[in-house]
Amino acid sequence: MKIKLTASLLALSLLSNLSIAQLRVPAFNARYSLFAKGISVGQGTIILVEPKNNQYSITTTAVPAGLASIFVSEDFSESSTGTIKENRILPKSYMQSRKNSKLHTYSKVDFNWSKKIATFENKNKHGLIHNGNVKLLQDVVDPASLQLLVMSDLSKNIKRTSYSFVDNGIIKTYNITHGGFEIIQIGKRKINAYVITQASTGSVRKIKMWLDVDDHYLPVKIIQFKNDKEVLKMQLIDVKR
């Protein structure tokens, strides 16, 4: 059994009061437990760093631990930097790394908003696999910045029905289903969560997220499903501000 970590969690950088006002998402460092088909397999992090000059930086990691690494053999990390401008999140550079005992893949996307082009390259340990350009449309982001955009939108009571992002050299779209509010138990806390589900049209995979209404819509639980069966779960351990 091999579980792929496809959900993106985050780390962001905001320093000025203007940036925080535009995003309504303050910096944080969140730790998560990872579960594969109900079995504890490791930890993940989502980190949003304090910004400078309206620049942000967001990082996500997921690392299997102990005997679980036999079954979940993939380390995953992603990071994004960009600019906050006129209430928009404009990614500048995105990087993703996946590593297991047999393969190490690396992806990079550079965004040029003046030319409205994103340049991408995908590599493995043997060299370049795929590269090229895609045309940028307004509000297209990268997988890491996507989570930040969702949090920022919901904090402003903006409920979009879809989001688009650059992934593996193409622009993909997640359709969003808004599930409303739900009280859930995380550790000793009862959390007032807002529930959304994201999925691409025709995909057998979907991601369901519980976001803390009282903490800037921070993800507290994320479950990835395949054919309506749970394959991966991330649940909040703690968060530092």
C-alpha positions in Angstrom: 0.0 0.0 0.0 1.3 3.4 -1.0 -0.4 6.6 0.0 0.3 9.7 -2.0 0.1 13.0 -0.2 -1.8 15.3 -2.6 -3.4 17.8 -0.4 -1.7 21.0 0.2 -1.3 22.7 3.5 0.5 25.8 4.1 2.9 28.4 5.4 2.6 32.1 4.7 4.4 35.3 5.4 2.7 38.6 6.3 4.2 41.5 8.2 2.5 44.8 7.5 -0.9 45.7 8.9 -2.0 46.3 5.3 -1.2 42.7 4.3 -3.0 41.3 7.3 -6.0 43.5 6.5 -6.1 42.4 2.9 -5.8 38.7 3.7 -7.3 38.5 7.2 -5.1 35.5 7.9 -2.3 36.1 10.5 0.9 34.1 10.5 0.8 30.7 12.1 2.7 27.4 12.6 0.3 24.4 12.7 1.2 20.7 13.4 -0.9 17.8 12.2 -1.1 14.1 12.8 -1.2 12.0 9.6 -3.4 8.9 9.3 -3.5 6.4 6.4 -6.7 4.4 6.4 -7.1 5.0 10.1 -3.5 4.2 11.1 -1.2 6.9 12.5 1.7 7.3 10.1 3.5 10.5 10.9 3.2 14.3 11.1 2.7 17.3 8.8 3.0 21.0 9.2 1.5 24.1 7.7 3.4 27.3 8.3 2.5 30.9 7.5 5.5 33.2 8.2 5.4 36.9 9.1 5.7 38.9 5.8 7.8 41.8 4.6 6.6 44.5 2.2 3.4 42.7 1.3 5.3 39.5 0.4 4.1 36.1 1.7 5.7 32.7 2.1 3.8 29.5 2.8 5.2 25.9 3.4 3.7 22.5 3.8 5.4 19.2 4.8 4.3 15.7 5.5 6.7 13.1 6.8 5.9 9.4 7.7 7.5 8.1 10.9 8.5 4.8 12.6 7.1 1.6 11.2 4.5 3.5 9.3 7.1 4.6 6.8 7.1 1.0 5.5 3.6 1.6 4.3 3.6 5.3 3.6 6.9 5.7 1.9 6.7 9.3 0.7 8.1 12.5 2.1 6.2 15.5 0.7 7.0 19.2 0.9 5.9 22.3 -1.0 6.4 26.0 -0.6 5.2 29.2 -2.3 6.2 32.9 -2.2 4.3 35.7 -3.7 2.8 39.2 -3.4 -0.4 40.5 -1.8 -1.7 43.3 -4.0 -5.1 45.0 -4.0 -6.7 42.0 -2.1 -5.2 39.5 -4.6 -2.8 36.7 -3.9 -0.2 36.7 -6.7 2.2 33.8 -6.5 5.8 34.4 -7.6 7.5 31.0 -7.2 6.2 27.5 -6.2 8.3 24.4 -5.4 7.2 20.8 -4.6 9.3 17.8 -3.7 8.2 14.1 -3.3 10.7 11.5 -2.2 10.5 7.8 -1.5 13.0 4.9 -1.6 12.7 4.5 -5.4 12.0 8.0 -6.7 12.5 11.7 -6.1 10.5 14.1 -8.1 10.8 17.9 -8.1 8.5 20.5 -9.6 8.9 24.3 -9.9 6.6 27.0 -11.2 7.6 30.7 -11.8 4.8 33.2 -12.3 5.3 36.3 -14.5 2.2 38.4 -14.0 3.3 41.2 -16.3 3.4 38.7 -19.2 0.6 36.5 -17.8 2.7 33.4 -18.2 3.7 30.7 -15.7 6.9 28.7 -16.6 7.2 25.2 -15.1 9.6 22.4 -15.0 9.3 18.8 -13.6 12.4 16.8 -12.8 13.4 13.5 -11.2 16.8 12.3 -10.0 17.8 11.6 -13.6 17.0 15.1 -14.9 14.3 17.1 -16.7 11.1 15.3 -17.4 8.8 18.0 -18.7 8.8 21.8 -19.0 7.0 24.6 -20.7 4.6 27.6 -20.3 1.0 28.1 -19.5 -1.1 31.2 -19.9 -2.2 32.8 -16.6 -5.8 33.9 -16.0 -6.8 36.1 -13.1 -6.9 34.4 -9.7 -4.9 31.4 -10.8 -2.6 30.3 -8.0 -0.4 27.3 -7.1 -1.4 24.4 -4.8 0.2 25.9 -1.7 -1.3 29.4 -2.2 -4.7 27.8 -2.9 -5.2 27.0 0.8 -4.3 30.5 1.8 -6.7 31.9 -0.8 -9.6 29.8 0.6 -8.9 30.9 4.2 -8.7 34.5 3.1 -11.9 34.4 1.1 -13.9 32.7 3.8 -12.7 35.2 6.4 -14.2 37.9 4.1 -17.4 35.8 3.7 -16.6 35.2 0.1 -17.8 31.7 -1.0 -16.5 30.7 -4.4 -17.7 27.6 -6.2 -14.4 26.9 -7.9 -10.7 27.7 -7.7 -8.0 27.3 -10.4 -4.3 26.5 -9.9 -1.2 25.4 -11.9 -0.3 21.8 -11.3 2.1 19.6 -13.4 2.1 22.1 -16.2 -1.6 22.5 -16.6 -4.3 24.6 -15.1 -6.7 22.5 -13.0 -9.9 23.6 -11.4 -11.4 22.4 -8.1 -15.1 22.6 -7.7 -16.1 23.6 -4.2 -19.1 22.3 -2.3 -20.0 24.3 0.8 -21.2 22.0 3.5 -22.1 24.6 6.2 -21.2 24.6 9.9 -20.4 21.6 12.1 -19.2 21.2 15.7 -16.3 18.8 15.9 -14.1 17.5 18.7 -10.3 17.9 18.2 -8.4 16.7 21.2 -10.1 18.4 24.2 -11.5 21.2 22.1 -14.9 21.6 20.6 -14.5 23.6 17.4 -17.1 25.4 15.3 -16.0 24.3 11.9 -17.0 25.3 8.4 -17.0 22.4 6.0 -16.0 22.4 2.3 -15.3 19.7 -0.2 -13.1 20.2 -3.2 -12.9 17.9 -6.3 -12.1 18.1 -10.0 -14.9 17.2 -12.4 -14.8 13.5 -13.2 -12.1 12.7 -10.5 -12.5 9.7 -8.2 -10.6 11.8 -5.5 -12.0 14.5 -3.3 -10.7 16.4 -0.3 -13.0 17.4 2.6 -11.9 20.1 5.0 -13.0 21.3 8.4 -11.9 24.9 8.9 -12.0 26.7 12.3 -14.4 29.6 12.1 -13.0 31.2 15.2 -9.4 31.0 14.1 -9.3 32.5 10.6 -10.6 29.3 9.0 -7.5 27.4 9.9 -7.7 23.8 8.7 -8.3 21.5 11.7 -9.1 18.3 9.8 -8.5 17.3 6.2 -9.6 14.0 4.7 -8.7 12.7 1.3 -11.1 10.2 -0.3 -10.7 7.9 -3.3 -13.9 6.3 -4.6 -15.6 7.7 -1.4 -13.2 5.7 0.8 -10.9 7.5 3.2 -7.2 7.1 2.3 -5.5 10.0 4.1 -6.4 12.2 7.1 -4.6 15.2 8.7 -5.8 16.4 12.1 -4.6 19.4 14.0 -2.3 18.8 17.0 -1.5 22.4 17.9 -1.0 25.8 16.4 1.4 28.7 17.4 0.8 32.3 16.5 
